[in-house]
Amino acid sequence: MSKAVIKNPIFWSDVPDVDVIRVGNAFYMVSTTMHVMPGCPVMKSTDLVNWEIQSYIYDTIEDNDGYNLKNGQNVYGRGQWATSLRYNNGTFYACFVCNDMKKTYLYYTKDIESGDWKRYVYDGIYHDMSLLFDDGRLFMFHQCGDIRITELKPDGSGILEGGINQLLFSTPKENIGLRCEGCHAYKVNGYYYLIFIEWPKDGNERRREVCYRSKELLGPYERKIIMDDDMGYHNKGVAQGAFFDTADGQWFAMLFQDHDAVGRIPCIMPMTWEDGWPVLGVDGKVPHEFETPFEEGEKFDMVISDDFNHSENKLANQWQWNHNPDNEHWSFTERPGYLRLTTAQLAAGIIDARNTLTQRTEGPNCTCETAVLTAGMKNGDFAGLVALQSNFGTVGVKMEENKKYIVMSDKTGELESVELKGDKAYVKIYFDYEDSRDIAEFFYSEDGESWKRIGRELKMLYTLDHFMGYRIGLYNYATKSLGGYADFEYFGYKRG
C-alpha cells in the first residue's frame, strides 16, 4: 500500500478550533460547533488524512429558550467554544466554555468513541482554556492577553481550593490587535510549552502562532513566533491549534485558516524540534502537500448524500440540528424512505425555525439538492433548503391561501415566487467558494431534470454573530398554525 499524502487543507470545510491527541496508534480530534446539536464532534484517524466522525461529546448542552429557539432567544455564535481534549490514566477529558451560560464544562469518559460522556460544570468563563496533567496535578491555562493558570482537583471535579490560581504572564500589547488566546498547553522533555494565536497590527498584519516555554510551571516564560504564513491565500494566517506526536516519535501540528464564507479550515504540517523549540512547517511555510509515514486508510466524507431510507430515527453523524431539536417532530419512520419534518413551533423566519437539519458545505464548490413533498403543508408553512448563516438564502415551497409557490428568499425578503402546480418540488443550491468568490445560486425543478434559476445570487458573508461557515439546511417551519408537515425524499450532495 502507498503512504498517505496530506493535501492542505485537509478539509475545505468549517472545522475550527481544532485540538488533536494521540492514544496508541489512533489520532482523535475535536472542533467547535457552537449552536448546532449534537455538538463537539470526535473525529478519528489512523493516517492523519482520512478522518471519521465517530460520535459527539453531547447531544445538547442546556435546555432553555436560547438553545430551543423559543421566545425570540437563540445562541448563535455562542454555545461550545474551543474545546481542550486530553487523555490521562485511561480517561479522556474535553473542556470548553459557554459564554452565554457563563460556565465552563468538563466532560469525561473511558471510551471516547462511544459518545457516553459525563460532566462537571464550573461557574465562570475560563476562556479558551487548555488542560494540562502534570505529575498528578491538573491545571487550566486560560484567558486572552493576560494569561492565567488555575488548578483543578486532580479528577477535574472542580476548582482546587487553595490551589494555584494566578496571573501567569501578560503578552505584548504594542502593535497587537488580538493578544494571545487559544491556548494549547504541553509538557515535553522537561519544558512547559504554551502555544497561542495573536494578530499583529504591523508586519504581515495577519494571525500567527506564537510559543511560550519555561522549565518552571510558573515561569519565567520565553517567547517565540513559530508560524507566520498564509499559504498564498489573501493574507489569512494559518494559526491556532495543536501539536502531537506519532507512536514512533515524529511530530505534527494542526492549525486552521480563515477561509471567508466556507468557514475556518484545518491544515496539517510536519513539526521538528530545534534548540528545544517547536519548528512548524517546511522552511517556515505550511506545505500544500507532503507524504505521511502512514499507510493510507479508509476514506471518510465530511458531507454526505442521504436517501433517508432508515429503519430507525437515527441520524448519520454528518448531520446536526440548528440548536436543540424537538425530537417529537421529525421522523424517518412515519413515512418510510423519507425525512418528515412536522412544524414544532411558530417562527418568524428561518433563523427562528426549530428542527432545521444541517450539514457543512465544502469548497471549492458544491451542490445540494432535495425533493420536497408538500401534501401535508398548511397555510403559512415554508419548507425547503437554506444556505444558513446570518446572511442566509432559501429556496423552497411556501403555502399561502391554499396555493403553493416555489420561493427564493434572503434576509431582505422574498425575491421571486413561482406557483407550484403539483405537490412535489425539487430545489437546489450551488455554493461557489473558489478564491473566496462566496456566491450561492438557487434553482428549482418540477421534474428533477429541467432546472431553472430563481431569485438572485447570494453574496455569502462570514459574520461573527453566527461565527460559523455556511451550512446547508433542510427546514419546514410554520408562521400561522402548527401540525403541517413536509416530506423530504432524499438529500443529494456533490462536491466540485
Phi and psi in degrees as a GROMACS rama.xvg file:
@    title "Ramachandran Plot"
@    xaxis  label "Phi"
@    yaxis  label "Psi"
@TYPE xy
-84.6897  159.362  SER-2
-73.0255  145.171  LYS-3
-69.3238  139.108  ALA-4
-115.057  125.092  VAL-5
-84.0079  127.542  ILE-6
-118.011  112.63  LYS-7
-84.1634  139.55  ASN-8
-74.2156  153.217  PRO-9
-70.6562  -31.1154  ILE-10
-127.961  132.29  PHE-11
-94.7899  62.9198  TRP-12
-157.977  166.011  SER-13
-76.7327  96.7391  ASP-14
-134.918  75.8022  VAL-15
-91.2075  171.746  PRO-16
53.2758  45.9344  ASP-17
-71.277  144.079  VAL-18
-132.123  141.746  ASP-19
-134.895  136.194  VAL-20
-132.294  162.379  ILE-21
-118.46  134.312  ARG-22
-130.175  113.985  VAL-23
66.8853  -125.972  GLY-24
-102.588  8.86838  ASN-25
-106.633  139.807  ALA-26
-105.135  136.862  PHE-27
-122.98  139.275  TYR-28
-131.35  143.211  MET-29
-123.388  161.978  VAL-30
-151.378  162.559  SER-31
-79.383  131.454  THR-32
-128.247  0.138811  THR-33
52.6969  -103.847  MET-34
-97.7797  5.14158  HIS-35
-99.796  148.332  VAL-36
-130.843  142.739  MET-37
-63.8374  163.451  PRO-38
-129.47  165.897  GLY-39
56.8102  77.9018  CYS-40
-67.0608  144.237  PRO-41
-102.601  116.868  VAL-42
-112.076  141.379  MET-43
-122.815  143.37  LYS-44
-145.767  151.842  SER-45
-113.895  -5.29207  THR-46
-130.756  1.77301  ASP-47
69.4337  -1.99198  LEU-48
-104.474  -48.3912  VAL-49
-103.275  122.144  ASN-50
-122.09  129.757  TRP-51
-108.484  131.981  GLU-52
-72.754  109.384  ILE-53
-82.6088  -41.9406  GLN-54
-171.694  -173.679  SER-55
-127.505  152.548  TYR-56
-74.24  -30.1919  ILE-57
-146.121  151.782  TYR-58
-80.2915  -43.9156  ASP-59
-143.764  157.945  THR-60
-93.8604  -53.3104  ILE-61
-138.06  161.778  GLU-62
-119.403  89.2923  ASP-63
-147.475  178.911  ASN-64
-60.2088  -38.0349  ASP-65
-63.0043  -47.3956  GLY-66
-74.1408  -19.828  TYR-67
-100.417  6.45454  ASN-68
53.9508  45.2016  LEU-69
-113.336  151.548  LYS-70
53.7665  38.994  ASN-71
74.3072  7.97535  GLY-72
-97.4177  151.531  GLN-73
-156.76  170.534  ASN-74
-126.035  34.098  VAL-75
-55.1062  133.563  TYR-76
73.5942  4.54731  GLY-77
-120.633  -134.105  ARG-78
65.2928  -141.872  GLY-79
-76.6346  129.084  GLN-80
-122.959  140.996  TRP-81
38.7569  73.4526  ALA-82
-77.6241  138.317  THR-83
-97.4574  123.06  SER-84
-109.89  128.053  LEU-85
-143.134  161.31  ARG-86
-132.91  132.254  TYR-87
-153.284  123.879  ASN-88
50.6285  46.6755  ASN-89
84.9477  1.68689  GLY-90
-123.09  138.258  THR-91
-95.126  142.827  PHE-92
-129.069  140.66  TYR-93
-137.825  122.112  ALA-94
-126.716  134.831  CYS-95
-153.472  167.219  PHE-96
-106.933  145.544  VAL-97
-116.278  105.261  CYS-98
-62.2333  -34.144  ASN-99
-65.567  -30.5249  ASP-100
-93.6994  -11.0654  MET-101
55.3048  42.3564  LYS-102
-138.048  158.995  LYS-103
-119.99  134.364  THR-104
-116.55  130.314  TYR-105
-119.544  113.143  LEU-106
-98.3434  150.378  TYR-107
-148.123  151.105  TYR-108
-159.953  156.985  THR-109
-87.0945  -22.9728  LYS-110
-125.651  98.3428  ASP-111
-67.2382  -22.4685  ILE-112
-89.4011  -7.78434  GLU-113
-82.3381  -24.782  SER-114
78.3626  9.33204  GLY-115
-100.97  94.4723  ASP-116
-117.86  145.831  TRP-117
-109.865  169.499  LYS-118
-147.22  156.276  ARG-119
-115.151  149.372  TYR-120
-126.855  128.94  VAL-121
-109.706  140.149  TYR-122
-71.3604  139.848  ASP-123
106.871  156.241  GLY-124
-103.347  106.348  ILE-125
-97.4734  78.1501  TYR-126
-57.892  131.16  HIS-127
46.7512  47.4339  ASP-128
-75.3181  158.167  MET-129
-126.579  132.656  SER-130
-80.3399  146.208  LEU-131
-142.825  117.642  LEU-132
-87.7785  131.078  PHE-133
-145.786  99.1367  ASP-134
52.1137  52.1527  ASP-135
84.4133  -2.46882  GLY-136
-112.498  158.727  ARG-137
-130.902  129.078  LEU-138
-127.724  154.149  PHE-139
-116.301  133.246  MET-140
-107.37  130.194  PHE-141
-156.739  174.413  HIS-142
83.6645  175.547  GLN-143
-117.514  123.67  CYS-144
82.0882  -62.3291  GLY-145
-97.1376  94.0891  ASP-146
-81.6504  130.013  ILE-147
-115.443  156.322  ARG-148
-122.344  132.805  ILE-149
-131.265  130.205  THR-150
-90.7809  134.659  GLU-151
-102.584  163.73  LEU-152
-59.6608  147.523  LYS-153
-55.6177  -28.0616  PRO-154
-92.1102  1.48444  ASP-155
80.5968  7.79511  GLY-156
-76.7826  -6.00429  SER-157
173.431  176.429  GLY-158
-71.3534  136.156  ILE-159
-79.5613  114.445  LEU-160
-63.6696  127.605  GLU-161
81.373  -0.242755  GLY-162
-79.3292  178.907  GLY-163
-63.8311  130.892  ILE-164
-157.46  90.4422  ASN-165
-157.234  166.909  GLN-166
-67.4382  130.296  LEU-167
-91.5606  -50.2845  LEU-168
-166.593  163.126  PHE-169
-109.445  135.793  SER-170
-90.3063  161.766  THR-171
-57.3076  147.345  PRO-172
-110.045  -29.8552  LYS-173
-67.6154  127.526  GLU-174
58.9125  30.4273  ASN-175
-121.467  121.844  ILE-176
-80.7591  -49.454  GLY-177
-115.629  114.805  LEU-178
-75.2705  171.609  ARG-179
-53.0611  130.477  CYS-180
-153.079  177.677  GLU-181
72.7384  46.0776  GLY-182
-66.2204  141.145  CYS-183
-130.59  123.404  HIS-184
-112.693  139.916  ALA-185
-143.734  158.964  TYR-186
-127.869  117.328  LYS-187
-135.319  124.406  VAL-188
50.2755  43.4175  ASN-189
85.5012  -6.10193  GLY-190
-103.133  143.339  TYR-191
-91.4476  128.953  TYR-192
-119.831  129.88  TYR-193
-123.039  119.599  LEU-194
-113.32  143.991  ILE-195
-142.324  166.361  PHE-196
-98.3481  153.879  ILE-197
-148.593  162.925  GLU-198
-129.12  99.6839  TRP-199
-76.097  157.497  PRO-200
-99.6863  -1.06759  LYS-201
-122.851  179.371  ASP-202
65.0186  -128.598  GLY-203
-77.3774  -15.0233  ASN-204
53.2016  49.4045  GLU-205
-142.805  164.554  ARG-206
-58.8975  140.183  ARG-207
-143.517  164.414  ARG-208
-105.183  131.287  GLU-209
-123.473  155.615  VAL-210
-128.072  137.107  CYS-211
-114.987  140.46  TYR-212
-139.458  154.055  ARG-213
-158.745  150.387  SER-214
-78.9308  -17.5628  LYS-215
-114.87  140.043  GLU-216
-53.277  -45.109  LEU-217
-95.0738  11.0095  LEU-218
92.3553  -173.765  GLY-219
-74.7386  154.021  PRO-220
-107.281  137.842  TYR-221
-92.3675  157.921  GLU-222
-127.087  143.594  ARG-223
-153.8  139.53  LYS-224
-77.4583  125.778  ILE-225
-114.679  -9.24485  ILE-226
-158.792  126.761  MET-227
-145.816  85.5836  ASP-228
-151.776  145.934  ASP-229
-116.788  6.76836  ASP-230
55.7964  25.6617  MET-231
75.3486  19.6263  GLY-232
-115.908  91.4219  TYR-233
53.127  30.8439  HIS-234
58.8546  32.5784  ASN-235
-100.222  107.477  LYS-236
-68.8788  142.792  GLY-237
-88.1239  114.596  VAL-238
-164.258  157.348  ALA-239
80.9957  116.878  GLN-240
164.395  -148.382  GLY-241
-130.485  157.867  ALA-242
-121.99  157.106  PHE-243
-161.921  161.043  PHE-244
-112.332  168.962  ASP-245
-98.8719  172.147  THR-246
-62.9954  -26.0632  ALA-247
-101.746  14.9597  ASP-248
92.5481  9.54999  GLY-249
-83.5705  156.089  GLN-250
-123.538  146.403  TRP-251
-140.253  162.301  PHE-252
-130.606  146.764  ALA-253
-124.381  119.72  MET-254
-125.205  170.548  LEU-255
-125.099  165.38  PHE-256
-131.33  133.397  GLN-257
-64.8205  128.725  ASP-258
-128.332  37.7666  HIS-259
58.6375  -133  ASP-260
-65.1585  -27.9132  ALA-261
-71.495  -21.4676  VAL-262
117.541  -155.38  GLY-263
-109.3  120.395  ARG-264
-114.921  137.654  ILE-265
-87.9255  148.883  PRO-266
-131.167  144.79  CYS-267
-112.184  142.776  ILE-268
-142.059  151.396  MET-269
-67.314  155.489  PRO-270
-138.265  139.043  MET-271
-127.658  178.872  THR-272
-120.592  137.323  TRP-273
-140.522  116.856  GLU-274
53.9809  35.8806  ASP-275
78.9074  9.0746  GLY-276
-110.058  143.56  TRP-277
-72.3875  134.426  PRO-278
-116.042  113.829  VAL-279
-97.2468  143.489  LEU-280
79.4512  -162.634  GLY-281
-123.17  116.72  VAL-282
54.127  38.6756  ASP-283
79.2637  4.84907  GLY-284
-117.922  155.264  LYS-285
-81.9406  118.26  VAL-286
-69.5151  141.081  PRO-287
-72.496  -26.1992  HIS-288
-157.696  139.564  GLU-289
-161.763  157.421  PHE-290
-86.4074  138.256  GLU-291
-92.7879  168.354  THR-292
-82.634  6.0163  PRO-293
-106.519  149.285  PHE-294
-68.5909  140.62  GLU-295
-67.3997  133.232  GLU-296
-97.2  -166.24  GLY-297
-69.6813  141.315  GLU-298
-82.9416  140.123  LYS-299
-129.019  146.72  PHE-300
-102.21  136.386  ASP-301
-75.3536  -32.2058  MET-302
-127.097  139.24  VAL-303
-133.161  155.211  ILE-304
-76.8473  162.408  SER-305
-151.283  126.167  ASP-306
-88.6419  -2.64636  ASP-307
59.5871  20.1447  PHE-308
-92.0055  75.1529  ASN-309
-118.258  140.657  HIS-310
-84.3788  -10.9928  SER-311
-141.078  164.715  GLU-312
-84.7323  72.205  ASN-313
-134.139  127.835  LYS-314
-86.0309  148.02  LEU-315
-63.1686  151.699  ALA-316
-66.0452  -14.5837  ASN-317
-73.7141  -20.1637  GLN-318
-86.4127  142.709  TRP-319
-143.065  145.28  GLN-320
-83.4014  147.634  TRP-321
-77.6879  106.96  ASN-322
67.8636  -175.123  HIS-323
-64.7726  135.061  ASN-324
-78.5068  158.924  PRO-325
-101.973  100.42  ASP-326
-72.3364  -7.58832  ASN-327
-82.3924  -6.43311  GLU-328
-124.403  25.0699  HIS-329
-143.94  153.412  TRP-330
-164.333  144.224  SER-331
-96.8214  -13.7221  PHE-332
-103.811  -18.5437  THR-333
-63.532  -38.7117  GLU-334
-131.993  95.0965  ARG-335
-53.0993  136.414  PRO-336
91.155  2.34701  GLY-337
-135.807  154.689  TYR-338
-94.3136  117.593  LEU-339
-101.556  124.062  ARG-340
-111.11  114.732  LEU-341
-101.527  135.042  THR-342
-59.8568  129.383  THR-343
-103.424  -33.3314  ALA-344
-159.874  155.16  GLN-345
-66.4829  146.966  LEU-346
-138.748  145.297  ALA-347
-77.6651  -23.4209  ALA-348
-178.154  -172.433  GLY-349
-63.7411  -31.1492  ILE-350
-66.1773  -27.0191  ILE-351
-95.5339  -0.113541  ASP-352
-77.0565  124.992  ALA-353
-77.729  151.439  ARG-354
63.131  38.3995  ASN-355
-85.44  120.62  THR-356
-96.1526  123.838  LEU-357
-125.367  157.306  THR-358
-134.519  166.387  GLN-359
-66.005  166.059  ARG-360
-113.386  168.889  THR-361
-135.575  149.753  GLU-362
-96.5043  170.12  GLY-363
-73.3246  -23.2913  PRO-364
-158.607  159.245  ASN-365
-158.772  161.65  CYS-366
-130.072  135.57  THR-367
-126.04  135.827  CYS-368
-144.648  161.739  GLU-369
-155.435  166.702  THR-370
-116.986  128.694  ALA-371
-109.321  123.176  VAL-372
-98.0009  125.779  LEU-373
-112.454  7.45191  THR-374
-60.8992  -26.6707  ALA-375
-92.2171  3.77398  GLY-376
-76.4394  153.567  MET-377
-114.509  163.599  LYS-378
-56.0514  132.692  ASN-379
92.9442  -5.0133  GLY-380
-84.4446  151.795  ASP-381
-143.289  120.891  PHE-382
-134.341  139.878  ALA-383
166.045  -143.376  GLY-384
-114.728  145.109  LEU-385
-130.884  136.644  VAL-386
-87.0725  103.656  ALA-387
-99.7829  115.325  LEU-388
-161.251  -175.283  GLN-389
-58.3337  -42.2484  SER-390
-92.8653  77.9877  ASN-391
-88.9282  167.398  PHE-392
-141.267  139.901  GLY-393
-127.771  152.496  THR-394
-139.779  126.395  VAL-395
-174.434  -166.986  GLY-396
-107.627  129.741  VAL-397
-119.056  136.051  LYS-398
-107.864  124.355  MET-399
-139.865  130.866  GLU-400
50.6759  44.6259  GLU-401
64.4935  16.1338  ASN-402
-119.144  154.225  LYS-403
-117.499  140.752  LYS-404
-133.889  139.42  TYR-405
-85.2924  124.318  ILE-406
-129.556  137.253  VAL-407
-108.996  130.598  MET-408
-134.14  157.354  SER-409
-133.965  -166.882  ASP-410
-68.3272  -13.9754  LYS-411
-83.5998  -15.7054  THR-412
130.62  -166.39  GLY-413
-75.0505  133.974  GLU-414
-108.979  -26.1361  LEU-415
-159.661  144.259  GLU-416
-138.337  133.679  SER-417
-129.973  129.192  VAL-418
-66.4138  135.515  GLU-419
-93.866  124.839  LEU-420
-80.6854  -35.1135  LYS-421
-107.732  -153.636  GLY-422
-112.031  12.5757  ASP-423
-137.311  133.156  LYS-424
-133.293  140.104  ALA-425
-100.889  134.254  TYR-426
-133.856  152.472  VAL-427
-150.046  145.225  LYS-428
-128.911  132.576  ILE-429
-108.122  128.461  TYR-430
-110.017  126.738  PHE-431
-121.141  106.753  ASP-432
-106.008  4.79077  TYR-433
-56.0223  122.817  GLU-434
53.1318  35.3748  ASP-435
60.1209  31.8174  SER-436
-61.926  -44.9343  ARG-437
58.399  54.9454  ASP-438
-118.557  134.099  ILE-439
-111.955  138.839  ALA-440
-122.044  148.33  GLU-441
-123.438  139.638  PHE-442
-139.383  158.949  PHE-443
-143.474  161.32  TYR-444
-152.331  150.426  SER-445
-103.914  -4.73098  GLU-446
-128.249  -3.94388  ASP-447
81.1786  2.4856  GLY-448
-122.536  -44.4382  GLU-449
-98.3273  112.998  SER-450
-107.219  143.806  TRP-451
-127.435  141.936  LYS-452
-69.1427  152.339  ARG-453
-142.635  144.153  ILE-454
70.5769  -137.541  GLY-455
-142.587  168  ARG-456
-60.9872  145.416  GLU-457
-103.632  124.572  LEU-458
-82.1172  107.351  LYS-459
-77.4451  136.616  MET-460
-129.225  131.773  LEU-461
-85.4275  107.822  TYR-462
-114.932  148.524  THR-463
-77.8007  -12.7514  LEU-464
-67.9696  -29.2936  ASP-465
-100.613  -30.2628  HIS-466
56.0984  39.1573  PHE-467
-151.607  144.311  MET-468
-66.3467  160.96  GLY-469
-61.1519  135.589  TYR-470
-114.323  155.033  ARG-471
-92.3798  139.544  ILE-472
-136.623  142.691  GLY-473
-100.127  129.292  LEU-474
-138.827  155.389  TYR-475
-150.865  113.313  ASN-476
-131.705  158.496  TYR-477
-111.551  139.916  ALA-478
-110.678  -11.3128  THR-479
-125.001  -48.8467  LYS-480
-147.584  158.082  SER-481
-97.3249  165.954  LEU-482
104.632  -11.7852  GLY-483
-72.9779  158.437  GLY-484
-142.358  155.247  TYR-485
-127.172  141.871  ALA-486
-109.494  125.282  ASP-487
-100.662  122.926  PHE-488
-76.764  -31.8835  GLU-489
-168.904  168.014  TYR-490
-125.47  119.487  PHE-491
-106.843  132.507  GLY-492
-131.856  135.904  TYR-493
-141.286  126.876  LYS-494
-95.1423  137.922  ARG-495
